[in-house]
Amino acid sequence: SRTADDPAFRATVNDVIGSVESSPAIKNLESPYEARNRDLISDDRHAAMVKWEMKGDADRAQDNIDALSAATTKAGKQHPGFFVGHAGVSSDKGLEEMFADQLKLAGERSIPITIGVLLLVLGALVAVGIPILLALSGVLATIGLVAVTSHVVPADSNVNAVILLIGLAVGVDYSLFYIKRWREERAAGREPSAALAVAGATSGRSVLISGFTVLIAMAGLFFAGDKTYLSFGIATMIVVGVSMLGSLTVLPALLSKLGPRVDKGRIPFVHRFRNDAGGSRLWKAMLRPTLKHPAVAAALAGGLLIALALPALNLRTAQSGLESLPKNAPTVDTIQRVQDAFSNGDVAPAIVAVEANTDSPATKQAIGALKTQALTSGQATRPIDVEVNASHDVARVTIPLVGSGVDAKSNDAVKTLRNDILPATIGKVPDATFAVTGTTAQSVDQNSLLKSKAPIVFGFVLIFAFALLLVTFRSIVIALKAIVLNLLSVGAAYGALVLIFQYGWGEGLLDFNSNGGLAYWLPIFLFVILFGLS
C-alpha cells in the first residue's frame, strides 16, 4: 500500500484539511506534514492523522461535528484508493446515540412482552388492560415528577428508560397481587365486594410491605457517591411510590366498579387453563417433589446458587473501551485503525490538567520533565501534546498510555503518573496544582469508588430490610431466611454476569467482546434492584 510520501497520499490528506479548514467551529488544525507534527504519521508511514479541536463546550461541539464529519467523508470519496474516517467528538455523539437507542428499544420491547405474559397469566383482555394501564400511568406520572426533581438533582440521560422498566415491573407485579387474590376469593364463593375486602387485607398489605422494601433498597443508592446512582435512586423511588399508591387506591376502585366484567374478552384456549379456585396445576406438579424431599431440594438448589456465586469473588469493573463495542458501532472502524497504526494509548490517553503560570520558566521546565519522565517510564507513548489556555494559567497535557485504556497495563500507567511522575515534576512548582482524567483514570476512580461505597450501600439495605421484615412478620427466622436467600440470589446473578461478560463465555452467543470487567455502575444498581424486587 502507499505511504505518506506518495503524492496521491499527500493529496488525500490535503483535501481532508481543505474540507474543514474554513469552518468557524474548529481551532488548532494540525497537518501531519508539518515538521512539528511528524508524530501524526505512523512509524510505517502507511497512516496519518489530521487533528483539530472543536470550539465551545461539549454540547456545542456535538452540534457542529456532523457537518465536519460529512465534509471529511465527502473528501474521502474523491480518493477511493484510500480509507478516510473520522473519530473523536463524532465517536462520543454516535456512541451516546447508539446506547440511548438500544436502551429505548429495550423499554419499547418490554411492553409487548409484558402484555403477552399477562395474556397467558390472566386470560382476559380487560384483566390484562388494568395492570398495563396502571403501570404506564405511573410511569408517565413519574417522568413528570422527575422533570421537577431534575432542577435540584440533574437526571441521567437514560433515566426515562429505567423508569419505564422498573415502573412496568412493580406496577404489573402489584396489580397481579390484587387481581389474582380477588379472583381466588370469588372462585371460592365470595361476593365481589367481600372478595375485594379480603384481597385488600392480604394482598394490599403485601403490596405495602413490598413497596417499602423496594424504597429502602433504592434509598441505598444515595450512599453510592455517584450522581448517576443518585438520579436513578430518586427516579426509581418515585416510580415505586406512585405504583404502590395506585395499587392501594385506584386498583381496588377499578375492581369494585368493574366487578365480574374484569373477565371480559376471554382469550380462547388460554382462559380454560386458569384454575383460580385450585391454583396452578403446573406449580403444584413442580412443588410436589420439593415438598416431599425438602432437604434434598434445599441442598440441590442451595448448592447450585453457591456454585454460581463463586465466580463473583473475582468480580471487577472496567470502563467500557473499544474492544467491548460492536464492530458496526459508529466510528469503531476508524478508532481500531488508529490503534493499530499508532498506539493503544492514542485513542484513550491520560489528560493532565495543570493550573499554574504557564509562562514561568519553572512551569515550562516541569512540563518538559513530565513529558520526558512519562516516556522513559515505558508506560507512555508519543505524541504527548501540550495546550495552553488564552490566559496562560492552565495547561492541558495529553499523554497516550500503554495498554488498551481499561486493562491492567493502562491502570498501572495512570497510578505511576499520579503517584510518581506528576509529584516529582509539576508537584515541585510552587502554587501549581494538577489532576488526571481520561477514560483510564475514570475506570480507576470508579473501581475505587465502588470498593469504598459498596459496603456502605449493602450494609444499609441489609440492616433496614431485615428490620422491616422483622417488624412485619415478627419472626427472626423468616427475616433471616429472606436475607440469606436474597444474598444467595444476588451472588448467583453476579457470578453469572462474571462468567458471561467478564470471562467472555457469552461472546459468541451475544455478539460482544469482553473487556475483562463489568460496567462500573452495575454491581450496586443490580444489588438494590434484585434485593428490592425479590
C-alpha distance (Angstrom), angle and dihedral (degrees) to the residues before:
residue distance angle dihedral
S1 . . .
R2 3.80 . .
T3 3.77 124.0 .
A4 3.79 133.1 -139.7
D5 3.81 88.3 -96.5
D6 3.79 92.1 64.1
P7 3.85 113.9 103.3
A8 3.83 91.3 -132.7
F9 3.81 90.0 52.6
R10 3.81 91.0 50.2
A11 3.83 90.8 47.2
T12 3.81 90.6 53.7
V13 3.80 91.9 50.7
N14 3.81 91.8 47.0
D15 3.81 91.5 50.8
V16 3.81 90.4 51.8
I17 3.80 90.0 50.5
G18 3.79 91.0 46.6
S19 3.81 91.4 52.0
V20 3.82 93.0 62.0
E21 3.82 108.5 20.6
S22 3.80 94.3 92.0
S23 3.82 94.1 51.1
P24 3.82 113.6 116.0
A25 3.81 88.5 -150.8
I26 3.82 95.8 73.4
K27 3.79 140.0 60.5
N28 3.80 138.3 -176.9
L29 3.80 95.3 33.9
E30 3.82 108.7 -170.6
S31 3.81 127.5 -160.4
P32 3.82 118.5 -154.2
Y33 3.81 88.6 -136.8
E34 3.79 94.2 65.2
A35 3.80 111.3 103.3
R36 3.80 93.6 -122.7
N37 3.83 91.8 51.8
R38 3.80 100.6 55.3
D39 3.84 88.5 124.1
L40 3.83 86.9 70.2
I41 3.80 88.6 72.9
S42 3.81 116.4 74.0
D43 3.78 120.5 -115.8
D44 3.81 92.0 -107.7
R45 3.85 89.2 46.5
H46 3.80 92.5 -129.8
A47 3.82 94.6 113.0
A48 3.79 136.6 42.4
M49 3.79 136.8 -176.8
V50 3.80 130.0 -142.6
K51 3.80 109.6 -156.3
W52 3.78 134.7 -167.0
E53 3.78 139.5 155.5
M54 3.78 126.4 -120.3
K55 3.79 117.3 -125.1
G56 3.79 120.0 -124.8
D57 3.78 130.9 17.0
A58 3.81 127.4 -39.1
D59 3.82 94.4 -86.6
R60 3.80 92.9 50.9
A61 3.80 90.6 46.4
Q62 3.81 91.7 53.8
D63 3.81 90.6 48.1
N64 3.81 90.9 55.3
I65 3.80 101.5 37.6
D66 3.82 98.8 80.5
A67 3.82 93.7 65.9
L68 3.82 91.0 49.4
S69 3.80 92.6 47.2
A70 3.80 90.2 50.6
A71 3.80 90.6 49.6
T72 3.80 94.2 52.3
T73 3.80 91.3 44.9
K74 3.80 90.2 52.5
A75 3.81 90.4 49.2
G76 3.81 90.1 50.6
K77 3.82 92.5 52.8
Q78 3.79 88.6 60.9
H79 3.82 87.9 63.7
P80 3.82 105.7 48.0
G81 3.78 92.6 173.5
F82 3.80 91.8 66.2
F83 3.79 135.5 61.1
V84 3.82 113.2 -125.1
G85 3.79 116.8 -177.6
H86 3.78 137.6 159.2
A87 3.81 133.1 -139.9
G88 3.80 140.1 162.0
V89 3.79 116.0 66.1
S90 3.81 88.8 14.1
S91 3.82 88.3 56.0
D92 3.80 92.4 52.0
K93 3.80 92.2 48.8
G94 3.80 95.4 43.6
L95 3.79 95.0 47.1
E96 3.82 93.6 45.5
E97 3.80 89.7 52.3
M98 3.81 91.4 46.7
F99 3.81 93.5 51.0
A100 3.82 92.2 45.0
D101 3.81 90.9 50.0
Q102 3.81 91.5 49.2
L103 3.80 92.8 50.1
K104 3.80 90.3 46.2
L105 3.81 90.0 50.2
A106 3.81 90.3 51.1
G107 3.80 89.3 53.8
E108 3.80 92.8 47.3
R109 3.79 92.4 49.2
S110 3.78 92.5 49.3
I111 3.82 91.7 66.4
P112 3.84 98.6 60.0
I113 3.81 90.6 39.7
T114 3.81 89.9 52.5
I115 3.82 91.1 48.4
G116 3.81 90.6 50.8
V117 3.81 92.4 51.2
L118 3.81 92.0 47.3
L119 3.80 91.3 50.4
L120 3.80 88.5 56.9
V121 3.81 93.3 45.2
L122 3.82 101.2 41.0
G123 3.81 100.9 25.1
A124 3.83 96.7 -153.4
L125 3.81 132.2 87.2
V126 3.82 96.4 -136.4
A127 3.81 91.7 48.3
V128 3.81 89.7 50.5
G129 3.80 92.8 47.9
I130 3.81 94.2 57.2
P131 3.85 98.9 63.5
I132 3.82 92.4 37.9
L133 3.82 93.4 51.8
L134 3.81 92.4 44.1
A135 3.80 92.0 49.0
L136 3.82 94.7 46.6
S137 3.81 93.2 45.7
G138 3.80 87.9 51.9
V139 3.79 90.0 50.3
L140 3.82 92.6 50.7
A141 3.81 91.7 46.9
T142 3.80 90.5 50.3
I143 3.81 93.1 49.7
G144 3.81 87.8 54.3
L145 3.81 92.6 48.7
V146 3.82 92.6 46.4
A147 3.80 88.3 54.2
V148 3.81 85.7 63.0
T149 3.82 97.2 43.9
S150 3.82 90.6 46.9
H151 3.80 88.4 73.0
V152 3.81 87.3 65.7
V153 3.82 100.4 31.6
P154 3.83 113.3 22.3
A155 3.81 111.7 -123.2
D156 3.78 121.6 -126.7
S157 3.81 114.5 -111.8
N158 3.82 90.6 -115.6
V159 3.79 96.3 49.4
N160 3.82 95.4 103.8
A161 3.81 91.7 57.2
V162 3.81 90.1 49.5
I163 3.83 90.0 49.5
L164 3.81 90.2 52.4
L165 3.80 94.5 49.2
I166 3.82 95.9 44.7
G167 3.81 92.8 38.9
L168 3.78 92.1 54.2
A169 3.80 91.8 46.1
V170 3.80 98.3 51.7
G171 3.84 96.7 31.0
V172 3.78 93.3 54.9
D173 3.81 92.6 39.0
Y174 3.80 94.0 53.5
S175 3.81 92.5 45.5
L176 3.80 90.7 52.1
F177 3.82 89.7 53.7
Y178 3.77 89.4 60.3
I179 3.78 102.0 36.2
K180 3.81 95.7 47.2
R181 3.81 93.1 48.4
W182 3.81 92.1 44.5
R183 3.82 90.6 52.0
E184 3.79 91.8 47.5
E185 3.81 91.6 52.6
R186 3.81 91.5 48.0
A187 3.82 90.5 48.4
A188 3.80 87.6 52.7
G189 3.84 89.5 59.7
R190 3.81 104.2 -94.9
E191 3.77 122.7 138.9
P192 3.85 113.8 -106.4
S193 3.81 92.1 -107.4
A194 3.81 93.0 48.6
A195 3.81 90.7 45.5
L196 3.79 89.2 52.1
A197 3.81 91.4 51.5
V198 3.79 91.4 52.6
A199 3.82 91.4 46.2
G200 3.79 90.0 51.3
A201 3.79 92.8 49.9
T202 3.80 93.3 48.7
S203 3.79 112.7 22.0
G204 3.81 91.8 30.2
R205 3.78 89.6 57.3
S206 3.81 90.1 47.5
V207 3.81 90.1 52.4
L208 3.80 90.5 50.6
I209 3.80 93.5 49.8
S210 3.79 92.9 42.7
G211 3.80 91.6 49.1
F212 3.79 93.7 51.4
T213 3.81 90.3 47.4
V214 3.80 90.4 54.3
L215 3.82 91.1 46.5
I216 3.80 90.8 52.6
A217 3.79 91.5 49.0
M218 3.80 92.4 48.6
A219 3.81 91.2 47.6
G220 3.80 86.3 64.2
L221 3.81 87.6 73.0
F222 3.81 88.7 69.9
F223 3.82 88.4 71.1
A224 3.81 95.0 51.2
G225 3.81 93.5 91.2
D226 3.81 94.5 -134.8
K227 3.81 128.3 109.5
T228 3.80 92.4 -140.6
Y229 3.80 90.3 56.7
L230 3.80 90.0 45.6
S231 3.81 94.2 53.6
F232 3.82 91.4 44.9
G233 3.81 90.3 48.3
I234 3.80 93.9 52.0
A235 3.81 93.2 45.5
T236 3.80 95.6 47.1
M237 3.80 93.1 46.0
I238 3.80 90.3 52.1
V239 3.81 94.4 48.4
V240 3.82 91.7 47.1
G241 3.80 91.2 48.2
V242 3.81 92.4 48.6
S243 3.82 91.7 46.8
M244 3.79 91.4 48.7
L245 3.80 91.7 49.3
G246 3.81 91.8 49.0
S247 3.80 92.4 48.4
L248 3.81 92.0 51.6
T249 3.82 96.5 45.4
V250 3.82 116.7 15.0
L251 3.82 96.5 37.5
P252 3.83 97.1 54.8
A253 3.82 88.9 46.2
L254 3.82 91.3 52.6
L255 3.80 92.7 47.4
S256 3.80 90.5 48.5
K257 3.80 91.5 50.2
L258 3.79 97.0 44.2
G259 3.78 99.1 38.5
P260 3.83 112.5 168.0
R261 3.82 89.5 -4.0
V262 3.80 86.9 81.9
D263 3.81 86.2 83.5
K264 3.81 94.5 56.4
G265 3.78 117.6 122.5
R266 3.77 95.5 38.2
I267 3.79 115.1 -164.6
P268 3.82 112.4 -123.2
F269 3.80 114.7 -109.9
V270 3.82 93.0 -2.7
H271 3.80 95.5 72.2
R272 3.77 94.6 52.8
F273 3.82 91.4 61.3
R274 3.82 90.6 61.7
N275 3.77 116.1 104.5
D276 3.80 107.5 -178.5
A277 3.79 94.4 167.8
G278 3.78 99.1 47.7
G279 3.78 101.7 29.0
S280 3.78 129.4 -125.4
R281 3.79 116.1 -31.4
L282 3.79 90.6 -155.2
W283 3.80 94.6 56.2
K284 3.79 91.3 44.5
A285 3.80 90.0 53.9
M286 3.80 90.9 49.1
L287 3.79 94.3 46.4
R288 3.81 96.7 46.4
P289 3.84 96.8 80.8
T290 3.81 90.9 39.7
L291 3.78 92.8 54.9
K292 3.79 91.4 42.8
H293 3.83 92.8 54.0
P294 3.83 105.7 22.4
A295 3.80 96.8 161.8
V296 3.81 93.3 52.2
A297 3.83 91.8 45.0
A298 3.81 92.0 49.2
A299 3.81 92.0 47.8
L300 3.81 93.6 48.8
A301 3.81 95.6 44.5
G302 3.80 93.3 41.4
G303 3.78 91.8 47.1
L304 3.78 91.5 50.7
L305 3.81 91.9 50.7
I306 3.80 92.1 47.8
A307 3.81 91.5 48.4
L308 3.81 90.5 50.6
A309 3.82 91.0 47.0
L310 3.83 95.4 53.6
P311 3.85 95.7 81.1
A312 3.82 87.9 56.3
L313 3.82 87.6 74.6
N314 3.81 86.3 74.4
L315 3.81 95.6 45.8
R316 3.79 115.0 142.0
T317 3.76 132.5 170.2
A318 3.79 127.8 -136.2
Q319 3.76 137.3 -178.2
S320 3.79 106.5 -108.4
G321 3.79 110.5 -105.2
L322 3.77 135.8 -174.7
E323 3.80 93.4 -78.2
S324 3.82 92.0 63.3
L325 3.81 95.1 52.9
P326 3.82 125.6 95.0
K327 3.79 112.5 -101.9
N328 3.82 90.4 -121.0
A329 3.82 93.5 54.5
P330 3.83 115.3 120.7
T331 3.85 114.1 -74.2
V332 3.83 92.8 -11.2
D333 3.81 90.8 123.4
T334 3.81 90.6 54.9
I335 3.80 93.1 46.9
Q336 3.80 91.0 49.1
R337 3.80 90.6 52.4
V338 3.81 90.7 50.0
Q339 3.79 90.1 51.0
D340 3.79 93.1 48.6
A341 3.80 94.9 45.6
F342 3.79 100.3 41.0
S343 3.79 121.0 11.7
N344 3.76 140.0 -55.7
G345 3.77 91.3 -113.8
D346 3.79 94.9 56.6
V347 3.80 90.5 73.7
A348 3.82 97.7 48.1
P349 3.83 106.5 22.2
A350 3.78 129.1 172.2
I351 3.79 111.2 -104.5
V352 3.80 115.0 -149.8
A353 3.80 117.7 -162.1
V354 3.82 113.0 -157.3
E355 3.80 121.5 -169.8
A356 3.79 110.1 -162.3
N357 3.78 143.1 99.1
T358 3.80 97.0 -65.5
D359 3.82 92.2 -166.1
S360 3.79 94.1 60.0
P361 3.82 117.1 103.0
A362 3.80 90.8 -128.7
T363 3.82 92.7 57.1
K364 3.80 93.2 45.4
Q365 3.79 90.9 49.5
A366 3.82 91.6 47.5
I367 3.82 92.6 50.7
G368 3.80 89.5 48.7
A369 3.79 90.1 50.6
L370 3.81 89.6 47.9
K371 3.81 90.9 56.4
T372 3.79 92.7 45.9
Q373 3.81 96.1 47.3
A374 3.81 92.3 44.8
L375 3.79 91.2 55.6
T376 3.81 96.1 41.8
S377 3.83 90.0 51.0
G378 3.79 88.4 68.4
Q379 3.81 89.9 -132.3
A380 3.82 97.3 95.8
T381 3.78 134.3 53.7
R382 3.79 138.5 -160.7
P383 2.98 142.6 -51.5
I384 3.81 101.4 54.0
D385 3.81 107.5 -177.7
V386 3.82 126.0 -159.3
E387 3.81 121.5 -162.7
V388 3.80 127.2 -179.7
N389 3.81 127.2 -158.4
A390 3.81 123.6 -121.4
S391 3.82 94.2 -98.7
H392 3.82 91.7 50.4
D393 3.79 94.8 -130.0
V394 3.83 100.1 104.9
A395 3.80 129.8 50.0
R396 3.79 128.1 -170.4
V397 3.79 116.0 -151.7
T398 3.81 115.6 -167.2
I399 3.81 111.8 -158.1
P400 3.84 120.9 -176.4
L401 3.80 109.7 -140.9
V402 3.78 130.6 -151.7
G403 3.78 118.5 -104.8
S404 3.78 131.3 39.6
G405 3.79 95.6 -61.4
V406 3.82 96.0 -102.7
D407 3.81 104.1 44.8
A408 3.81 130.3 95.3
K409 3.82 92.9 -91.6
S410 3.80 92.5 56.5
N411 3.81 92.6 43.4
D412 3.81 91.3 52.1
A413 3.80 89.9 48.0
V414 3.81 91.5 55.0
K415 3.80 91.1 49.1
T416 3.81 91.2 50.4
L417 3.80 90.4 48.8
R418 3.80 93.4 49.3
N419 3.78 100.4 38.4
D420 3.80 103.7 34.1
I421 3.80 117.8 12.2
L422 3.82 102.0 40.8
P423 3.84 96.0 45.2
A424 3.83 88.9 49.4
T425 3.81 93.5 50.8
I426 3.81 118.9 19.9
G427 3.78 89.9 21.8
K428 3.81 90.0 65.1
V429 3.83 93.0 59.9
P430 3.83 111.5 96.4
D431 3.84 113.5 -111.0
A432 3.80 92.2 -0.3
T433 3.81 119.6 135.6
F434 3.79 130.0 -168.9
A435 3.80 141.5 -174.3
V436 3.80 135.3 -176.5
T437 3.80 126.4 -136.7
G438 3.82 137.0 156.9
T439 3.81 133.9 108.1
T440 3.81 95.5 -60.2
A441 3.80 93.9 45.3
Q442 3.81 89.7 49.9
S443 3.79 90.8 51.9
V444 3.82 91.7 49.8
D445 3.80 92.6 47.1
Q446 3.80 93.9 46.4
N447 3.81 91.3 51.6
S448 3.79 89.3 50.0
L449 3.81 91.2 48.7
L450 3.80 91.4 49.3
K451 3.80 92.6 51.6
S452 3.81 92.6 49.6
K453 3.82 99.0 41.3
A454 3.82 103.4 35.1
P455 3.85 95.0 75.4
I456 3.82 89.9 51.2
V457 3.83 92.8 49.7
F458 3.80 93.3 44.3
G459 3.80 92.9 46.4
F460 3.82 93.1 49.4
V461 3.81 93.4 49.9
L462 3.81 94.8 44.4
I463 3.81 96.0 47.4
F464 3.80 97.1 46.0
A465 3.81 94.6 40.2
F466 3.80 89.7 51.5
A467 3.80 90.7 48.7
L468 3.83 92.2 49.8
L469 3.80 92.8 48.6
L470 3.79 90.9 46.0
V471 3.81 92.2 53.2
T472 3.81 92.0 43.3
F473 3.81 99.6 48.5
R474 3.82 99.4 22.4
S475 3.81 88.6 -139.3
I476 3.78 127.7 112.9
V477 3.81 90.4 -162.2
I478 3.82 94.7 55.6
A479 3.81 93.1 44.7
L480 3.81 92.7 46.3
K481 3.81 91.8 45.8
A482 3.81 90.5 52.7
I483 3.81 92.3 50.5
V484 3.82 94.0 47.5
L485 3.82 94.2 46.6
N486 3.80 91.3 47.7
L487 3.80 91.6 49.9
L488 3.81 90.1 49.9
S489 3.80 90.6 49.4
V490 3.80 93.4 48.2
G491 3.81 91.0 46.1
A492 3.81 90.7 51.0
A493 3.80 90.3 49.7
Y494 3.82 90.5 50.6
G495 3.79 90.6 48.2
A496 3.81 92.6 50.5
L497 3.82 90.5 50.2
V498 3.81 91.3 49.6
L499 3.82 91.3 51.2
I500 3.81 94.6 45.6
F501 3.81 102.6 37.4
Q502 3.81 109.6 15.8
Y503 3.81 96.2 40.4
G504 3.80 90.8 33.0
W505 3.81 98.4 -128.3
G506 3.80 90.2 143.0
E507 3.81 98.4 46.9
G508 3.79 96.2 107.9
L509 3.79 96.1 42.0
L510 3.82 97.1 43.9
D511 3.83 97.4 33.1
F512 3.81 101.5 -124.7
N513 3.80 138.8 116.5
S514 3.80 117.5 -122.2
N515 3.81 117.4 -125.0
G516 3.80 91.5 -163.8
G517 3.80 96.3 -102.5
L518 3.79 147.3 52.4
A519 3.78 127.4 -100.9
Y520 3.82 107.5 -79.7
W521 3.83 94.4 -123.4
L522 3.80 95.6 49.2
P523 3.86 105.3 80.4
I524 3.81 97.1 54.8
F525 3.81 95.6 37.2
L526 3.81 91.9 47.0
F527 3.81 91.0 49.1
V528 3.80 95.5 54.5
I529 3.82 92.9 42.2
L530 3.81 95.4 49.4
F531 3.78 94.3 40.0
G532 3.79 93.3 48.0
L533 3.79 98.0 45.2
S534 3.80 97.5 41.6
